[in-house]
Amino acid sequence: MAWIETVEYEDATGKLKRLYDRVKGPDNNVDNIMMMHSLRPHSMEGHMAIYKYVLHHSGNTLPKWFLETLGVWVSALNRCNYCVEHHFNGLKRLLQDDARADAIRAAIEARDPAAAPLDAAQQKAMDYARLLTEAPWDLTAAHVADLREAGFTDGEILEINQVSAYFSYANRTVLGLGCSTEGDILGLSPNNSDDPDDWNHS
């Protein structure tokens, strides 16, 4: 499951056990990406907080399925199959349109988001996320102005930026430590967006 030692749920004690109890899903299942942090529970706490606040917070105004789409896109660009599989399942569940979700994934796998069934503004966000992932040094104020002209508010531009940046962090956690999906339940997420401190996965 990993290239470093991790602590299983049944062996956890103290702060780690308390954190596991906050993030666990059915049958005490803890996602492997969280278990990567088990030797340093404070970094798990930080990771989970930014994940919940960036992707699953009621203060966001962009649709959660589209934020998940950005996450799948960034993860595909970073060749992080773990995050692609987890978050595509989440995207599919949220979108409740399997054919559209599959078409989005096919476009992502072809590295051709223009072929995805997304509107013009969402296409602009996908372009921004790609540049932020692959060549962030090339971004200029004009790219943000393009998003604004496409209809996004500055707060929504921040959401696009933060979700895209978060997934590159998560991808590097997974890829750098050999995290696999073995034993994970795909597509679970902390769905109680009204309580940012509720990390329970369902």
C-alpha positions in Angstrom: 0.0 0.0 0.0 2.9 2.4 0.7 6.6 2.8 0.5 6.8 4.0 4.2 5.4 2.5 7.4 1.8 3.3 8.1 -0.4 2.6 11.1 -3.6 0.7 10.6 -6.8 1.8 12.2 -6.9 -1.0 14.7 -3.4 -0.1 15.9 -3.9 3.6 16.2 -3.8 5.3 19.6 -4.0 8.9 21.0 -4.3 11.7 18.5 -3.9 9.5 15.5 -6.9 7.4 16.6 -9.0 10.5 17.2 -8.1 11.8 13.7 -8.9 8.4 12.1 -12.3 8.4 13.8 -13.0 11.8 12.3 -12.0 10.8 8.7 -13.1 7.2 8.6 -15.8 5.8 6.3 -17.9 2.6 6.6 -16.4 -0.3 8.6 -13.7 2.0 10.0 -12.1 2.4 6.5 -9.5 5.1 6.3 -8.4 6.3 2.9 -4.8 5.3 2.2 -3.9 8.9 1.4 -4.7 9.8 5.0 -2.9 6.8 6.3 0.3 8.1 4.5 0.3 10.7 7.3 0.0 8.3 10.2 3.5 8.7 11.5 2.9 12.5 11.7 -0.7 13.0 12.7 -0.3 16.8 12.7 0.3 16.7 8.9 -2.8 14.6 8.4 -4.7 17.2 10.4 -3.4 19.9 8.1 -4.0 17.9 5.0 -7.6 17.1 5.9 -8.4 20.6 6.9 -7.3 22.2 3.6 -9.0 19.4 1.7 -12.3 20.0 3.5 -12.1 23.7 3.3 -11.0 23.9 -0.3 -13.3 21.2 -1.8 -16.1 20.6 0.6 -17.1 23.9 2.2 -20.5 25.6 2.0 -18.7 28.9 1.4 -17.9 27.8 -2.1 -20.2 28.8 -4.9 -19.0 26.7 -7.8 -20.7 23.4 -8.2 -18.9 20.6 -6.2 -19.0 18.3 -9.2 -17.1 20.9 -11.2 -14.5 21.3 -8.5 -14.1 17.5 -8.6 -13.7 17.7 -12.3 -10.8 20.1 -11.9 -9.3 17.7 -9.4 -9.6 14.8 -11.8 -8.1 16.9 -14.6 -5.1 18.1 -12.5 -4.6 14.5 -11.2 -4.6 13.1 -14.7 -2.1 15.8 -15.8 0.1 14.7 -12.9 -0.5 11.0 -13.8 -1.9 10.3 -10.3 -4.3 7.4 -10.9 -5.1 7.2 -7.2 -6.7 10.6 -7.2 -8.2 10.2 -10.6 -10.1 7.1 -9.5 -11.2 8.5 -6.2 -12.4 11.8 -7.5 -13.9 10.6 -10.7 -16.1 8.4 -8.6 -17.0 11.4 -6.5 -17.7 13.5 -9.6 -19.9 10.8 -11.0 -21.9 10.5 -7.8 -22.4 14.3 -7.6 -23.2 14.9 -11.3 -25.8 12.1 -11.4 -25.4 11.8 -15.1 -23.2 8.8 -15.9 -23.0 9.5 -19.7 -21.9 13.1 -19.1 -19.4 12.0 -16.5 -17.9 9.4 -18.8 -17.6 11.9 -21.6 -15.8 14.3 -19.3 -13.4 11.5 -18.3 -12.8 10.5 -21.9 -11.9 14.1 -22.8 -9.6 14.3 -19.8 -7.9 11.0 -20.7 -7.4 12.3 -24.2 -5.9 15.5 -22.7 -8.6 17.4 -24.7 -10.9 19.2 -22.3 -12.3 21.1 -25.2 -14.1 17.8 -26.1 -15.7 17.6 -22.7 -19.4 18.6 -22.2 -18.5 21.7 -20.3 -19.6 25.3 -20.9 -17.2 28.0 -22.2 -16.5 29.3 -18.7 -15.7 25.9 -17.4 -13.4 25.3 -20.4 -11.5 28.4 -19.4 -11.1 27.1 -15.9 -9.8 23.8 -17.2 -7.2 25.8 -19.3 -6.2 27.8 -16.2 -5.8 24.6 -14.2 -3.7 23.0 -16.8 -1.3 25.9 -17.0 -1.2 26.2 -13.2 -0.2 22.5 -13.1 2.2 22.3 -15.9 3.7 25.8 -16.3 2.7 28.0 -13.4 5.5 30.5 -14.2 3.7 31.3 -17.4 0.6 32.6 -15.7 -0.1 36.3 -15.9 -2.8 38.7 -14.8 -4.3 38.3 -18.3 -5.2 34.7 -17.5 -7.2 35.8 -14.4 -8.8 38.5 -16.4 -9.9 35.8 -18.9 -11.6 33.9 -16.2 -13.3 37.1 -14.9 -14.5 37.9 -18.5 -15.8 34.3 -18.7 -18.1 35.1 -15.9 -16.3 33.9 -12.8 -16.2 36.2 -9.7 -12.9 36.8 -8.1 -14.0 34.5 -5.2 -14.7 31.7 -7.7 -11.4 32.3 -9.4 -9.8 31.7 -6.0 -11.8 28.4 -5.7 -10.5 27.3 -9.1 -6.9 28.2 -8.0 -7.1 26.5 -4.6 -8.7 23.3 -5.9 -6.1 23.0 -8.6 -3.2 23.8 -6.3 -4.5 21.4 -3.6 -4.7 18.5 -6.1 -1.0 18.9 -7.1 -0.1 18.7 -3.4 -2.3 15.6 -2.9 -0.9 14.0 -6.1 2.7 14.5 -4.9 1.8 13.0 -1.5 0.4 9.9 -3.3 3.1 9.5 -6.0 6.0 10.3 -3.7 5.1 7.7 -1.1 3.7 4.9 -3.2 0.1 5.2 -2.1 -2.3 2.7 -3.8 -6.1 2.3 -3.8 -5.8 -1.2 -2.3 -8.4 -1.5 0.5 -9.9 1.9 -0.2 -13.6 2.6 -0.9 -13.6 4.8 -3.9 -15.6 8.0 -4.2 -16.3 8.7 -0.5 -15.9 12.3 0.7 -16.8 14.5 3.7 -20.2 15.4 2.4 -21.4 17.6 5.3 -20.5 20.9 3.7 -22.4 23.0 6.3 -20.0 21.9 9.1 -16.3 22.4 8.0 -15.2 20.4 11.1 -17.1 17.3 10.1 -14.6 15.2 8.2 -16.6 11.9 8.2 -16.5 10.1 4.9 -19.7 8.8 3.5 
